[in-house]
Amino acid sequence: MSDYHPDLWVVVKITGNKDNPPYHKVFATWSGGWTWADTWKLNSGITKVSLVENVYSFEGSSGSVYHCHKDSYRTNLYGTGIINNLISQAEAQGVTVEILPEQTNWLEINYE
């Protein structure tokens, strides 16, 4: 079980076939520096969300928690390239990956 604090984040909704309900994941990025590269992670699948002050805590099915600041809902050029590649690969397999709007109420989604 790990705790992550991404620099930037978005939530993606993944929809496969009609027999399986859609599920949601956090796509998180961290900006590198001169000694390390930019990095990204896609969580295991959101199971629960809480909000304390301006930070959403997304619990994943693996037990990890992504602590995401409300004002950081976006991605950068690096993250855009990665997520667009993931979307293209998923579409080739008949799976839809959609970046949800920032205005989404994360506390009202049924993640089960």
C-alpha positions in Angstrom: 0.0 0.0 0.0 1.5 3.4 -1.1 0.5 7.0 -0.9 1.1 9.2 -3.9 0.9 13.0 -4.3 0.9 13.8 -8.0 1.8 17.2 -9.4 -1.1 16.9 -12.0 -4.0 14.4 -12.4 -7.1 13.5 -14.3 -9.7 10.8 -13.9 -10.4 8.5 -16.8 -13.5 6.4 -17.3 -12.8 3.1 -19.0 -15.6 1.3 -20.8 -15.2 -2.1 -22.4 -18.1 -4.3 -23.5 -21.7 -4.1 -22.4 -21.3 -7.0 -20.0 -18.8 -5.1 -17.8 -19.6 -1.8 -16.0 -17.3 1.1 -16.6 -14.6 1.8 -14.1 -12.5 4.8 -13.2 -8.8 5.4 -12.7 -6.5 8.2 -11.7 -3.9 9.2 -14.3 -1.2 11.0 -12.4 1.9 12.8 -13.5 5.0 14.2 -11.8 7.3 16.8 -13.3 10.9 15.8 -13.3 13.9 18.0 -12.9 17.4 18.2 -14.2 18.3 15.0 -12.4 15.2 12.8 -13.2 12.6 12.5 -15.9 8.9 13.2 -15.9 6.9 10.2 -14.7 3.3 8.9 -14.7 1.1 6.3 -13.1 -2.3 4.9 -13.7 -3.9 3.7 -10.5 -5.4 0.2 -10.1 -9.0 1.5 -10.2 -10.8 3.8 -7.9 -12.8 2.2 -5.1 -13.5 5.1 -2.8 -13.0 8.9 -2.7 -12.8 11.4 0.2 -12.3 15.1 0.3 -10.4 17.0 3.0 -10.0 20.7 2.5 -8.8 20.9 -1.2 -7.4 17.4 -1.5 -9.2 14.4 -2.9 -8.0 11.1 -1.7 -8.7 8.3 -4.3 -8.3 4.8 -2.9 -7.4 2.2 -5.4 -8.2 -1.5 -5.5 -4.5 -2.3 -4.7 -4.8 -0.3 -1.5 -2.8 2.7 -2.8 -4.1 6.2 -2.2 -3.6 9.1 -4.6 -3.9 12.5 -2.8 -4.8 15.0 -5.5 -5.2 18.7 -5.1 -8.4 20.2 -6.6 -6.4 22.9 -8.4 -4.2 20.4 -10.2 -6.8 18.7 -12.4 -5.0 18.7 -15.7 -2.0 17.2 -17.5 1.0 18.7 -19.1 2.5 18.1 -22.6 4.3 14.9 -21.4 1.1 13.5 -19.8 -1.0 14.4 -22.8 1.3 12.4 -25.1 1.1 9.4 -22.7 -2.7 9.5 -22.2 -3.4 10.0 -25.9 -1.2 6.9 -26.6 -3.1 4.9 -24.0 -6.5 6.0 -25.5 -5.3 4.9 -29.0 -4.1 1.6 -27.8 -7.4 1.0 -25.9 -9.5 2.0 -28.9 -7.7 -0.6 -31.0 -8.9 -3.2 -28.5 -12.5 -2.0 -28.5 -12.2 -0.2 -25.2 -13.1 3.5 -24.7 -11.0 5.6 -22.4 -12.5 9.0 -21.7 -11.0 11.9 -19.6 -13.7 13.2 -17.4 -14.4 16.9 -17.0 -12.9 18.8 -14.1 -16.4 19.8 -12.9 -17.3 16.1 -12.2 -18.3 15.5 -8.6 -15.9 12.7 -7.7 -17.8 12.0 -4.4 -21.0 11.1 -6.3 -19.7 8.5 -8.7 -20.5 4.8 -7.9 -17.0 3.2 -8.2 -18.2 -0.4 -7.6 
